[in-house]
């Protein structure tokens, strides 16, 4: 386990929930490296293939974090899993839209919506 965790994780009803520890501003290089290592540890040790990352406690993130999220998504998909993102505020949603990443990530308004979305086909991405 890492000395300075950025997220906590829990498994419940076949879902793995990853929640940023509050308050979190993920933008410096050390924080991003820690985040990436922790995501890898959680994914590699998971018994489930359904992951939800909750951004409710994130106030700001650097563009490097977007790269970590893409790498995390690819790793999960390579292992046959799925990823949902929730708790994204208006400003962070805008970042996902501006970068076009809203087209590859399933961003859900609520945690419950994220869980339910695992059982429904993805809607077309909206610009």
Long-range contacts (C-beta under 8 A, 24 or more apart in sequence): 1-41, 2-34, 2-37, 2-38, 2-41, 4-34, 5-34, 5-38, 6-31, 6-34, 6-35, 6-38, 7-35, 7-38, 7-39, 7-42, 7-53, 9-42, 11-46, 11-47, 11-48, 13-115, 14-48, 14-50, 15-48, 15-50, 15-51, 15-52, 15-115, 15-118, 16-42, 16-46, 16-48, 16-50, 16-51, 16-52, 17-52, 17-54, 17-111, 18-42, 18-51, 18-52, 18-53, 18-54, 19-53, 19-54, 19-56, 19-57, 20-54, 20-55, 20-56, 20-57, 20-58, 21-57, 22-57, 23-57, 23-59, 24-57, 24-58, 24-59, 25-58, 25-59, 25-60, 25-61, 26-58, 26-60, 26-61, 26-62, 26-65, 27-60, 27-61, 27-62, 27-64, 27-65, 28-62, 29-64, 32-62, 32-64, 32-65, 32-68, 35-65, 35-68, 36-68, 36-71, 36-72, 39-68, 39-72, 39-75, 40-75, 43-72, 43-75, 43-76, 43-79, 43-81, 48-81, 49-76, 49-79, 49-80, 49-81, 49-82, 50-81, 50-82, 50-84, 50-118, 51-76, 51-81, 51-82, 51-83, 51-84, 52-83, 52-84, 52-85, 52-86, 52-111, 52-114, 52-115, 53-83, 53-84, 53-85, 53-86, 54-86, 54-87, 54-111, 55-85, 55-86, 55-87, 55-88, 55-89, 55-92, 56-86, 56-87, 57-87, 58-87, 58-92, 61-92, 61-95, 63-99, 66-95, 66-99, 66-101, 69-101, 69-105, 70-101, 70-104, 73-104, 73-105, 82-106, 82-118, 84-108, 84-114, 84-115, 84-117, 84-118, 85-114, 86-110, 86-111, 86-113, 86-114, 87-111, 97-127, 102-126
